[in-house]
Amino acid sequence: MKSILTGTAVGAALVAIPLAVTPVFADENVEVLHWWTAGGEAAALNVLKENLEKQGVKWADMPVAGGSGVSAMTALRARVTAGNPPTAVQMMGFNIKDWSKQGVLGNLNDIAKAEGWDNVVPPALQEFSKYEGNWIAAPVNVHSTNWVWINKKLLDEVGGKAPTSWDELIAMLDALKAKGVTPLAHGGQAWQDGTIFDSVVLSLGDDFYKAAMIDLDPEALGGAKMVEAFDRMAKLRSYVDDNFSGRDWNLATAMVIKGEAGMQVMGDWAKGEFLQSKLTPGEDFVCIRFPGTQGAVTFNSDQFAMFDMKEGGTAQKKMASAVMDPGFQIAFNTVKGSVPARTDVPNDAFDDCGKKGMADLGDAAKNGRLFGSMAHGHAVPDGIKSAMFDVITAHFNGEFDSATAAEEMVDAVEAAK
């Protein structure tokens, strides 16, 4: 297997790497496949690039545009099939598990043990960072996906009260529609449809979300509550503009930023776009949990896994160590909009939305209300997720009524198992 790494000898000691380091100008490269191409995402990734470059590790960028990483995983399969995988790959959830089963990911146990990762990474994340007890990925962050982002000026103009229930949400959307703005900014891509669907299902109860999205109980997938979930999706569809199909998520966020739309249902990476536009939470935009999901969190976690560590393991372990450095996790996540994967990081540097995200995550984990996101690969394997996406998107585009969609969901999941 061809390696991209061309590293020379470096210091053997692997220690936590602070952001301010003395450049050593070694000749090491690491090629990184990722899908962080939006403005806020690219800015966050630069924090890691600059950190590694100060250590003499050159960063060869392999960006593959497309939210949720579907296109990136397709590109990765092509590279692996050709015998030429990138050395480091952004991955999430069940994709990490799937690649681990192929036996192609490097073992990070020595650096994890030296830095005490077991003690600072929540068990819910370790479920995806380890395979058969071995560390095979370094978690960068925790995103929670059941957020709503609202233009503050528009919210004030329709009453100023952020919705806390489904009825209040609909009242706000109706008021925004009456003002002549697009009430709900959305991009018509399957993963974005799925992101809204996760929140809608969770708003109908924790037990229902777990039964339908994680346990794949046919009675939950095809029952009356699922029909209600699809009814709510149809209602939300009525607030989306006509040009939503195929729109990237960050362009939908931009509609909210510019005041062309009132709100967006999107993971906390959307905050990075607001921050890039020099907007302030609480003053220019409002972040709330999707009405009905307060206290519960659906999550995903970006992680970096390493391929082919035989020749270039030192540079790769430097990268893993840099990812897990507390200073980097603060610098990265304050830009990205997510919260640190480590639980020992203080929240002083985070804004109000970040502090709320960290507190919500801690409470949800403590109270058994932290759930993997179906739409973002942390609830079910990819094949089942894709089958669900097909039904959700077909319904969102009017191909099924709600009762038919619930029936199709049962059949699609069963066929994908």
Phi, psi and chi 1 to 4 in degrees:
 res  aa     phi    psi   chi1   chi2   chi3   chi4
   1 MET       -  123.3 -179.6 -180.0  -68.4      -
   2 LYS   -68.3  134.9  178.9 -177.7  176.5 -178.0
   3 SER  -103.5  142.7  171.7      -      -      -
   4 ILE   -79.9  -21.9  -55.7  -62.3      -      -
   5 LEU   -73.0  140.7  -64.9  174.9      -      -
   6 THR  -132.2   39.3   56.9      -      -      -
   7 GLY   -71.6  150.1      -      -      -      -
   8 THR   -99.5  179.3   56.3      -      -      -
   9 ALA   -62.9  140.4      -      -      -      -
  10 VAL  -132.6  171.1  -64.8      -      -      -
  11 GLY   -56.2  140.4      -      -      -      -
  12 ALA   -78.4  -27.3      -      -      -      -
  13 ALA   -70.9  127.2      -      -      -      -
  14 LEU  -108.8  108.6  -66.5  169.0      -      -
  15 VAL  -126.9  165.1  -64.6      -      -      -
  16 ALA   -56.4  134.4      -      -      -      -
  17 ILE  -107.2  112.8  -60.3  164.7      -      -
  18 PRO   -70.6  163.1   27.3  -33.9      -      -
  19 LEU   -67.0  -37.1  -73.0  175.8      -      -
  20 ALA   -93.7  101.2      -      -      -      -
  21 VAL  -127.5  161.0  -64.9      -      -      -
  22 THR   -85.0  124.3  -58.0      -      -      -
  23 PRO   -58.1  137.9  -21.9   32.7      -      -
  24 VAL  -113.0  -13.6  -67.0      -      -      -
  25 PHE    55.1   37.8  -56.8  114.3      -      -
  26 ALA   -73.3  167.8      -      -      -      -
  27 ASP  -106.9   76.4 -176.0   17.7      -      -
  28 GLU  -127.0  144.0  -61.5  174.1  -54.5      -
  29 ASN  -126.4  149.2  -65.2  -26.0      -      -
  30 VAL  -139.1  125.0   57.8      -      -      -
  31 GLU   -92.7  126.8 -174.9 -172.5   32.5      -
  32 VAL  -119.1  118.4 -176.3      -      -      -
  33 LEU   -90.8  128.6 -173.3  156.6      -      -
  34 HIS  -155.7  169.5   65.5   88.5      -      -
  35 TRP  -122.3   25.3   59.6   89.9      -      -
  36 TRP   -88.6   86.8  -74.5  -28.5      -      -
  37 THR  -116.3  -13.3   55.8      -      -      -
  38 ALA   -70.8  163.4      -      -      -      -
  39 GLY   -55.5  -51.1      -      -      -      -
  40 GLY   -65.4  -37.1      -      -      -      -
  41 GLU   -67.8  -45.3  -65.2  173.7  -39.5      -
  42 ALA   -62.3  -38.6      -      -      -      -
  43 ALA   -63.8  -40.8      -      -      -      -
  44 ALA   -65.2  -41.9      -      -      -      -
  45 LEU   -65.5  -31.1 -165.1   62.3      -      -
  46 ASN   -60.6  -28.6  -81.2  -24.5      -      -
  47 VAL   -60.6  -43.1  176.1      -      -      -
  48 LEU   -72.2  -41.6 -177.9   58.3      -      -
  49 LYS   -56.7  -49.4  -72.9 -177.9 -173.4  179.0
  50 GLU   -65.4  -36.6  -68.8  168.5    1.7      -
  51 ASN   -60.7  -47.0 -172.8   -2.0      -      -
  52 LEU   -70.1  -38.3  -73.5  170.5      -      -
  53 GLU   -64.5  -31.1  -74.6  170.8    0.1      -
  54 LYS   -67.2  -19.9  -72.3  175.4 -178.8  175.5
  55 GLN   -95.9    3.8  -59.2  175.6   65.1      -
  56 GLY    85.5   11.4      -      -      -      -
  57 VAL   -97.4  113.7  177.5      -      -      -
  58 LYS   -78.9  140.8  -65.1  178.4 -178.8  176.3
  59 TRP  -104.6  114.7 -179.6  -72.8      -      -
  60 ALA   -98.9  113.9      -      -      -      -
  61 ASP   -83.4  134.2 -146.2   29.3      -      -
  62 MET  -130.8   76.1 -174.7 -176.6  172.4      -
  63 PRO   -79.8  139.7   29.5  -32.2      -      -
  64 VAL  -128.9  106.2 -179.7      -      -      -
  65 ALA   -64.1  150.9      -      -      -      -
  66 GLY   131.1  112.0      -      -      -      -
  67 GLY   -60.5  151.8      -      -      -      -
  68 SER    75.7   -8.7   86.7      -      -      -
  69 GLY    82.4   11.1      -      -      -      -
  70 VAL   -61.5  -47.1  173.8      -      -      -
  71 SER   -67.0  -35.7  -61.7      -      -      -
  72 ALA   -65.1  -39.4      -      -      -      -
  73 MET   -69.2  -31.5  -70.4  -58.6  101.6      -
  74 THR   -65.4  -43.2  -60.3      -      -      -
  75 ALA   -64.3  -38.0      -      -      -      -
  76 LEU   -64.1  -43.9  175.1   60.5      -      -
  77 ARG   -59.8  -39.6  -78.9 -170.1  -71.0  -83.8
  78 ALA   -63.8  -41.5      -      -      -      -
  79 ARG   -67.3  -41.6  -73.1  -75.1  -60.3  -95.3
  80 VAL   -67.6  -41.4  173.0      -      -      -
  81 THR   -60.1  -34.7  -60.4      -      -      -
  82 ALA   -81.1   -0.5      -      -      -      -
  83 GLY    75.5   23.5      -      -      -      -
  84 ASN  -139.3   61.6 -176.3   28.6      -      -
  85 PRO   -72.5  152.9   29.5  -35.6      -      -
  86 PRO   -63.5  160.4   -0.6    7.8      -      -
  87 THR   -82.3  -27.7   46.0      -      -      -
  88 ALA  -135.8  137.6      -      -      -      -
  89 VAL  -135.9  129.3 -178.9      -      -      -
  90 GLN   -69.8  127.2  178.3 -168.2   -2.0      -
  91 MET  -139.3  164.9  -71.0 -171.9 -175.1      -
  92 MET  -141.4  147.1  -66.5 -162.2  -56.7      -
  93 GLY    48.5 -126.8      -      -      -      -
  94 PHE   -67.3  -19.7  -81.9   84.6      -      -
  95 ASN   -62.4  -38.1  -81.5  -37.2      -      -
  96 ILE   -64.2  -44.6  -57.3  174.1      -      -
  97 LYS   -60.8  -42.8  -69.9  176.6  175.8  -75.6
  98 ASP   -63.2  -43.9  -70.0  -17.1      -      -
  99 TRP   -70.4  -32.4  -76.9  108.5      -      -
 100 SER   -60.8  -41.7  -62.6      -      -      -
 101 LYS   -63.0  -22.9  -67.8  174.6 -176.4  173.8
 102 GLN   -79.5  -10.2  -57.5  -61.9  -44.8      -
 103 GLY    72.9   25.6      -      -      -      -
 104 VAL  -108.1   -1.9  -66.5      -      -      -
 105 LEU   -95.9  147.2  -61.5 -174.0      -      -
 106 GLY   -76.5  157.4      -      -      -      -
 107 ASN   -93.9  123.1 -174.2  -45.4      -      -
 108 LEU  -106.2   19.8  -60.3  171.2      -      -
 109 ASN   -58.9  -40.8  -82.0   -7.6      -      -
 110 ASP   -65.8  -44.0   52.8   -4.9      -      -
 111 ILE   -71.1  -34.8 -172.1   68.9      -      -
 112 ALA   -65.4  -41.2      -      -      -      -
 113 LYS   -68.2  -43.2 -177.1  177.9  179.6 -179.8
 114 ALA   -61.7  -32.1      -      -      -      -
 115 GLU  -104.4    1.9  -61.2 -176.2   -8.2      -
 116 GLY    68.6   38.4      -      -      -      -
 117 TRP   -60.5  -33.1  -65.3    2.7      -      -
 118 ASP   -56.6  -30.6  -84.0  -39.9      -      -
 119 ASN   -88.0  -12.6  -58.6  -39.3      -      -
 120 VAL  -122.2   -8.7  -62.5      -      -      -
 121 VAL  -102.1  125.4  176.4      -      -      -
 122 PRO   -58.6  145.3  -21.0   31.3      -      -
 123 PRO   -54.2  -35.3  -27.3   35.2      -      -
 124 ALA   -61.8  -31.4      -      -      -      -
 125 LEU   -81.8  -37.7  -93.1   66.9      -      -
 126 GLN   -59.4  -26.0  -69.0 -170.1   28.9      -
 127 GLU   -55.2  -29.6  172.6   69.8   18.8      -
 128 PHE  -105.9  -15.4  -61.0  100.0      -      -
 129 SER   -88.5  -14.9  -52.3      -      -      -
 130 LYS  -120.8  151.6  -72.6 -178.0  171.7  179.0
 131 TYR  -136.2  123.9  179.2   67.2      -      -
 132 GLU    51.6   40.6  -64.7 -176.7  -21.3      -
 133 GLY    83.6   -4.2      -      -      -      -
 134 ASN  -104.5  137.7  -62.0  -47.8      -      -
 135 TRP   -70.1  124.1  -76.2   90.5      -      -
 136 ILE  -126.4    3.6   41.9   77.9      -      -
 137 ALA  -156.2  150.3      -      -      -      -
 138 ALA  -106.9  115.2      -      -      -      -
 139 PRO   -75.1  131.5   26.2  -32.1      -      -
 140 VAL   -87.6  -38.7 -178.1      -      -      -
 141 ASN  -161.6  175.3   59.6    8.2      -      -
 142 VAL  -127.0  120.7 -178.4      -      -      -
 143 HIS   -98.3  137.7  -80.4  -64.2      -      -
 144 SER  -106.0  144.4   53.2      -      -      -
 145 THR  -109.5   -8.6   60.5      -      -      -
 146 ASN   -95.5   52.9   55.1  -38.9      -      -
 147 TRP  -103.8  153.7  -75.2  105.3      -      -
 148 VAL  -122.7  134.2  177.0      -      -      -
 149 TRP  -114.4  122.6  -53.1   90.7      -      -
 150 ILE  -122.8  136.3  -52.5  174.1      -      -
 151 ASN   -68.6  118.8 -179.4  -65.7      -      -
 152 LYS   -64.6  -41.1  179.2   67.8  163.0   54.6
 153 LYS   -61.7  -45.5 -179.1  173.8 -178.0  -70.3
 154 LEU   -66.6  -38.6  -69.2  174.0      -      -
 155 LEU   -60.8  -43.6  177.2   64.5      -      -
 156 ASP   -61.1  -37.6  -72.0  -17.5      -      -
 157 GLU   -70.0  -18.7  -69.5  174.1    1.4      -
 158 VAL  -111.4   21.9  -61.9      -      -      -
 159 GLY   124.7  -22.9      -      -      -      -
 160 GLY    79.9    0.8      -      -      -      -
 161 LYS  -105.9  118.4 -177.9  179.0 -176.8  -59.4
 162 ALA   -68.0  139.0      -      -      -      -
 163 PRO   -70.2  144.1   26.0  -34.3      -      -
 164 THR  -119.4   -4.3   58.9      -      -      -
 165 SER  -139.8  167.8   66.9      -      -      -
 166 TRP   -58.7  -44.6  174.8 -104.9      -      -
 167 ASP   -62.9  -40.4  -71.6  -16.3      -      -
 168 GLU   -68.0  -34.7  -70.7  179.7    4.0      -
 169 LEU   -62.6  -46.6  172.4   64.3      -      -
 170 ILE   -64.8  -38.4  -63.4  -54.8      -      -
 171 ALA   -62.2  -41.1      -      -      -      -
 172 MET   -66.3  -42.5 -175.0 -169.6   78.8      -
 173 LEU   -64.5  -38.9  -69.5  168.1      -      -
 174 ASP   -62.9  -41.2  -77.7  -21.5      -      -
 175 ALA   -65.8  -38.9      -      -      -      -
 176 LEU   -66.0  -40.0  -70.9  166.3      -      -
 177 LYS   -62.3  -39.7 -168.2  172.1 -172.5  177.0
 178 ALA   -65.1  -25.7      -      -      -      -
 179 LYS   -77.6  -12.9  -82.5 -170.3   60.5   62.5
 180 GLY    92.0   10.3      -      -      -      -
 181 VAL  -102.3  161.5  -60.8      -      -      -
 182 THR   -69.2  119.9  -62.1      -      -      -
 183 PRO   -66.2  -43.4  -23.5   35.6      -      -
 184 LEU  -124.3  113.8  175.7   60.8      -      -
 185 ALA   -78.5  132.2      -      -      -      -
 186 HIS  -153.0  151.0 -177.5   56.8      -      -
 187 GLY  -112.6  125.4      -      -      -      -
 188 GLY   -77.9   70.5      -      -      -      -
 189 GLN  -124.5  149.1  -62.9  170.8  -21.0      -
 190 ALA   -56.2  -42.6      -      -      -      -
 191 TRP   -68.5  -29.9   72.3  -90.0      -      -
 192 GLN   -73.2  -39.5  -64.9 -170.0   57.8      -
 193 ASP   -58.3  -42.8  -60.4  -21.3      -      -
 194 GLY   -65.3  -34.0      -      -      -      -
 195 THR   -63.2  -44.5  -61.2      -      -      -
 196 ILE   -64.4  -41.3  -64.2 -179.5      -      -
 197 PHE   -61.2  -41.6 -169.9   74.5      -      -
 198 ASP   -52.9  -48.3  -90.9   -3.8      -      -
 199 SER   -66.4  -40.9  -71.3      -      -      -
 200 VAL   -63.4  -44.2  167.6      -      -      -
 201 VAL   -64.2  -43.8  170.6      -      -      -
 202 LEU   -63.8  -32.7 -175.4   61.8      -      -
 203 SER   -66.8  -15.1   73.1      -      -      -
 204 LEU   -94.5    8.0  -68.1  170.3      -      -
 205 GLY   127.5  139.1      -      -      -      -
 206 ASP   -58.2  -44.9  -68.8    4.6      -      -
 207 ASP   -62.9  -38.2  -68.9  -16.5      -      -
 208 PHE   -66.0  -43.5  175.8   54.5      -      -
 209 TYR   -59.7  -47.4 -176.6   88.0      -      -
 210 LYS   -63.6  -43.9 -177.5  175.4 -177.4  -59.6
 211 ALA   -64.9  -42.3      -      -      -      -
 212 ALA   -82.9  -49.7      -      -      -      -
 213 MET   -87.8  -25.1  -61.2  -69.2   98.2      -
 214 ILE  -110.9  -49.5  -63.5  174.0      -      -
 215 ASP   -83.1  -15.6  -62.6  -21.4      -      -
 216 LEU    56.7   40.7  -55.7  175.4      -      -
 217 ASP   -67.4  120.6  177.0   -1.1      -      -
 218 PRO   -58.0  -33.9  -24.3   34.5      -      -
 219 GLU   -66.7  -36.9  -68.3 -172.0    6.9      -
 220 ALA   -73.1  -40.5      -      -      -      -
 221 LEU   -65.1  -32.5  -71.9  169.1      -      -
 222 GLY  -114.5    8.9      -      -      -      -
 223 GLY   -88.7 -173.5      -      -      -      -
 224 ALA   -62.9  -36.4      -      -      -      -
 225 LYS   -67.4  -34.3  -87.2 -161.5  173.4 -177.3
 226 MET   -67.5  -37.4 -173.7   57.6   76.2      -
 227 VAL   -61.1  -41.9  175.5      -      -      -
 228 GLU   -63.0  -39.5 -175.4  178.5   -3.6      -
 229 ALA   -60.0  -44.6      -      -      -      -
 230 PHE   -67.5  -35.2  -81.4  113.5      -      -
 231 ASP   -59.7  -41.6  -79.3  -15.7      -      -
 232 ARG   -66.9  -37.2  -70.5 -172.1  173.5 -166.5
 233 MET   -62.2  -40.9  -70.4  -66.6  -72.2      -
 234 ALA   -63.9  -38.5      -      -      -      -
 235 LYS   -63.7  -44.8 -176.9   65.6  175.0  174.0
 236 LEU   -63.8  -36.0  -67.3  174.7      -      -
 237 ARG   -57.6  -30.7  169.7   66.8 -179.6   85.4
 238 SER   -70.2  -10.0   71.8      -      -      -
 239 TYR  -104.3    3.3  -63.6  108.2      -      -
 240 VAL   -94.1  145.4  172.7      -      -      -
 241 ASP   -72.6  167.1   69.1  -61.0      -      -
 242 ASP   -71.9  -18.1  -68.1  -22.2      -      -
 243 ASN  -101.0   25.1  -61.8  -42.2      -      -
 244 PHE   -75.0  -24.5   77.3  101.5      -      -
 245 SER   -59.7  126.7 -176.5      -      -      -
 246 GLY    77.7   -1.4      -      -      -      -
 247 ARG   -68.5  134.1  176.7 -174.1  -70.2  140.8
 248 ASP   -68.8  152.6  -73.1  -27.3      -      -
 249 TRP   -60.9  -36.7   68.3  -90.9      -      -
 250 ASN   -72.2  -25.8   51.7  -48.7      -      -
 251 LEU   -71.9  -33.8  -61.1 -178.6      -      -
 252 ALA   -66.6  -40.4      -      -      -      -
 253 THR   -60.5  -39.8  -52.2      -      -      -
 254 ALA   -62.0  -31.6      -      -      -      -
 255 MET   -62.9  -39.0  -67.7  170.8   64.5      -
 256 VAL   -70.2  -42.9  179.9      -      -      -
 257 ILE   -58.5  -41.8  -69.4  171.5      -      -
 258 LYS   -81.9   -7.2  -65.1  173.7 -176.8  174.4
 259 GLY    81.6   13.4      -      -      -      -
 260 GLU   -81.0  -19.8  -62.0  169.5   -4.4      -
 261 ALA  -138.5  155.8      -      -      -      -
 262 GLY   -83.3  -40.9      -      -      -      -
 263 MET  -155.3  165.0   58.7  166.3  -95.6      -
 264 GLN  -140.7  138.4 -179.9 -174.2   22.0      -
 265 VAL   -94.8  111.6 -179.1      -      -      -
 266 MET  -161.1  155.9 -174.7   49.0   62.1      -
 267 GLY   -62.5  171.1      -      -      -      -
 268 ASP   -73.1   -2.2   50.7   20.0      -      -
 269 TRP   -65.9  -19.6   48.7   91.3      -      -
 270 ALA   -61.4  -30.1      -      -      -      -
 271 LYS   -61.5  -32.7 -167.6 -177.6   74.8  174.3
 272 GLY   -57.9  -35.0      -      -      -      -
 273 GLU   -69.4  -40.4  -60.2  -59.4  -63.1      -
 274 PHE   -62.5  -43.2  -73.8   93.7      -      -
 275 LEU   -66.1  -37.8  -60.2 -179.0      -      -
 276 GLN   -61.0  -28.2  -79.0  -71.9  -64.9      -
 277 SER   -89.7   12.3  -62.7      -      -      -
 278 LYS    63.6   31.7  -50.1  -60.4 -178.2 -172.6
 279 LEU   -97.2  154.9  -58.4 -175.8      -      -
 280 THR  -116.5  131.0  -57.1      -      -      -
 281 PRO   -63.3  140.3   18.1  -28.1      -      -
 282 GLY    89.5  -31.1      -      -      -      -
 283 GLU  -100.7  -45.9  -63.4  179.3    8.6      -
 284 ASP  -107.7  -27.3  -56.8  -53.3      -      -
 285 PHE  -146.6  159.4   65.0   96.1      -      -
 286 VAL  -121.9  136.8  173.6      -      -      -
 287 CYS  -114.4  126.0   56.4      -      -      -
 288 ILE  -136.3  160.0   62.3  168.4      -      -
 289 ARG   -74.4  147.4  -67.0  -66.5  174.7 -175.5
 290 PHE   -53.7  128.8 -172.2   86.1      -      -
 291 PRO   -51.0  129.3  -30.8   38.2      -      -
 292 GLY    97.4   -7.5      -      -      -      -
 293 THR  -113.7   11.1   71.8      -      -      -
 294 GLN   -57.3  133.5  -64.9   91.8  -23.1      -
 295 GLY    90.9  -15.8      -      -      -      -
 296 ALA  -109.6  152.7      -      -      -      -
 297 VAL  -137.1  127.6  169.7      -      -      -
 298 THR   -97.4  139.2   48.6      -      -      -
 299 PHE  -135.0  157.9   80.5   95.2      -      -
 300 ASN  -136.4  166.9   69.5   39.1      -      -
 301 SER  -140.4  122.4  171.9      -      -      -
 302 ASP   -77.2  134.2  -67.3  -65.7      -      -
 303 GLN  -136.5  156.9  -49.9 -152.5   18.7      -
 304 PHE  -110.8  121.3  -82.2  108.4      -      -
 305 ALA  -106.7  152.2      -      -      -      -
 306 MET  -114.5  132.5  -50.8  -64.2  169.6      -
 307 PHE   -99.8  147.1  -83.5   76.1      -      -
 308 ASP    46.7   75.8 -173.6   15.1      -      -
 309 MET   -93.3    9.3  -64.2  177.2   62.4      -
 310 LYS   -63.9  -44.8  -65.1 -177.0 -179.3   65.7
 311 GLU   -96.3  -35.1  -62.6  177.0   40.5      -
 312 GLY  -117.2   28.5      -      -      -      -
 313 GLY   -61.0  -31.2      -      -      -      -
 314 THR   -63.8  -47.0  -56.9      -      -      -
 315 ALA   -64.7  -37.7      -      -      -      -
 316 GLN   -67.2  -39.8  -71.2  168.1  -57.8      -
 317 LYS   -69.9  -31.9  -71.6  176.7 -177.5  176.1
 318 LYS   -60.3  -41.6  -85.5 -170.1  172.7 -176.3
 319 MET   -66.4  -43.0  179.4  173.4  171.0      -
 320 ALA   -61.2  -42.0      -      -      -      -
 321 SER   -64.5  -40.9  178.3      -      -      -
 322 ALA   -64.6  -37.7      -      -      -      -
 323 VAL   -62.3  -37.5  164.7      -      -      -
 324 MET   -88.6   -3.7  -68.7  -62.4  -66.3      -
 325 ASP   -64.4  130.2  177.2   71.8      -      -
 326 PRO   -56.9  -39.1  -26.4   35.6      -      -
 327 GLY   -62.2  -41.8      -      -      -      -
 328 PHE   -65.6  -42.7  163.1   70.7      -      -
 329 GLN   -63.1  -34.0  -64.4 -130.5  -19.8      -
 330 ILE   -69.1  -50.4  -68.1  171.6      -      -
 331 ALA   -61.7  -42.7      -      -      -      -
 332 PHE   -67.4  -50.7  179.5   89.2      -      -
 333 ASN   -74.6  -24.9  -72.7  -64.1      -      -
 334 THR   -69.2  -26.3   50.4      -      -      -
 335 VAL   -85.7  -41.1  174.1      -      -      -
 336 LYS   -74.7  -27.5 -177.5   69.6  161.6   62.3
 337 GLY   100.9   -9.0      -      -      -      -
 338 SER   -91.1 -172.3   44.5      -      -      -
 339 VAL  -122.3  159.2  -58.6      -      -      -
 340 PRO   -62.2  148.7  -24.6   35.4      -      -
 341 ALA   -75.1  -23.6      -      -      -      -
 342 ARG   -83.4  143.5  -58.3  177.2   63.4  113.4
 343 THR   -91.9   -5.0   56.3      -      -      -
 344 ASP  -100.3   16.6   60.6  -19.1      -      -
 345 VAL   -93.8  127.9  174.7      -      -      -
 346 PRO   -68.6  156.9   23.9  -32.8      -      -
 347 ASN   -98.8    6.9   69.6    1.2      -      -
 348 ASP   -54.2  -37.2  -57.9    5.1      -      -
 349 ALA   -82.6   -5.6      -      -      -      -
 350 PHE   -92.0  149.7  -70.2   81.1      -      -
 351 ASP   -78.6 -176.1   58.8   31.5      -      -
 352 ASP   -60.6  -40.9  -70.7  -12.2      -      -
 353 CYS   -66.5  -39.1  -69.9      -      -      -
 354 GLY   -64.5  -44.8      -      -      -      -
 355 LYS   -61.2  -41.4  -73.3 -177.3  170.2   69.1
 356 LYS   -64.3  -41.0  176.2  174.5  170.9   52.1
 357 GLY   -61.6  -42.6      -      -      -      -
 358 MET   -66.4  -41.8  -66.3  173.3   77.1      -
 359 ALA   -67.0  -43.6      -      -      -      -
 360 ASP   -60.3  -42.3  -73.6   -7.1      -      -
 361 LEU   -62.5  -45.1 -178.5   70.3      -      -
 362 GLY   -62.6  -44.0      -      -      -      -
 363 ASP   -65.9  -43.6  -70.4  -15.7      -      -
 364 ALA   -63.2  -40.8      -      -      -      -
 365 ALA   -64.2  -40.8      -      -      -      -
 366 LYS   -69.1  -34.3 -176.5  171.3   60.3  179.9
 367 ASN   -97.5    9.4  -62.9  -36.7      -      -
 368 GLY    69.3   29.3      -      -      -      -
 369 ARG  -117.7   24.0  -55.9 -169.3   68.0 -166.6
 370 LEU  -102.4  117.1  178.9   59.8      -      -
 371 PHE  -125.9  140.1  -55.6  105.2      -      -
 372 GLY   -65.0  141.3      -      -      -      -
 373 SER   -79.0  126.8  161.9      -      -      -
 374 MET   -62.2  -47.0  179.0  -79.9  -65.0      -
 375 ALA   -64.2  -20.5      -      -      -      -
 376 HIS  -119.4   29.0  -63.8  -87.1      -      -
 377 GLY    74.2   22.0      -      -      -      -
 378 HIS  -118.9   12.7  -75.8   67.6      -      -
 379 ALA  -118.3  -40.9      -      -      -      -
 380 VAL  -141.5  159.6  -67.7      -      -      -
 381 PRO   -61.7  161.6  -24.3   34.6      -      -
 382 ASP   -55.4  -41.5 -104.2   11.8      -      -
 383 GLY   -61.6  -41.5      -      -      -      -
 384 ILE   -71.8  -39.7  -65.1  174.5      -      -
 385 LYS   -57.7  -45.1  179.9 -176.0   76.3  173.0
 386 SER   -63.1  -39.2  -64.3      -      -      -
 387 ALA   -63.8  -40.8      -      -      -      -
 388 MET   -64.7  -44.0  -72.2 -179.5  153.5      -
 389 PHE   -54.3  -43.3  -81.9  179.6      -      -
 390 ASP   -58.3  -43.2  -72.2  -15.1      -      -
 391 VAL   -70.6  -45.9  176.8      -      -      -
 392 ILE   -60.6  -45.6  -65.4  163.0      -      -
 393 THR   -69.2  -39.7  -68.0      -      -      -
 394 ALA   -60.9  -43.0      -      -      -      -
 395 HIS   -65.8  -42.7  171.5  -91.5      -      -
 396 PHE   -61.5  -29.8 -159.0   73.7      -      -
 397 ASN   -95.7   12.3  -72.5  -71.6      -      -
 398 GLY    85.9   11.5      -      -      -      -
 399 GLU   -78.2  -27.0  -66.7 -178.9   34.4      -
 400 PHE  -125.6  148.1  -59.7  136.6      -      -
 401 ASP   -80.2  173.0   61.0   29.4      -      -
 402 SER   -65.0  -41.2  -64.6      -      -      -
 403 ALA   -64.4  -41.5      -      -      -      -
 404 THR   -66.4  -39.3  -58.0      -      -      -
 405 ALA   -61.5  -40.4      -      -      -      -
 406 ALA   -63.7  -41.5      -      -      -      -
 407 GLU   -63.9  -42.9  -66.9  172.3    2.9      -
 408 GLU   -63.8  -33.2  -69.0  -73.9  -25.5      -
 409 MET   -63.1  -43.8 -170.7   71.3  100.2      -
 410 VAL   -59.9  -48.7  176.3      -      -      -
 411 ASP   -65.6  -40.9  -66.0  -18.0      -      -
 412 ALA   -65.3  -43.2      -      -      -      -
 413 VAL   -66.9  -42.4  167.8      -      -      -
 414 GLU   -61.5  -41.9 -174.5   59.8   32.0      -
 415 ALA   -67.2  -29.3      -      -      -      -
 416 ALA   -84.9  -13.8      -      -      -      -
 417 LYS   -67.8      -  -76.1 -177.8  177.4  175.6
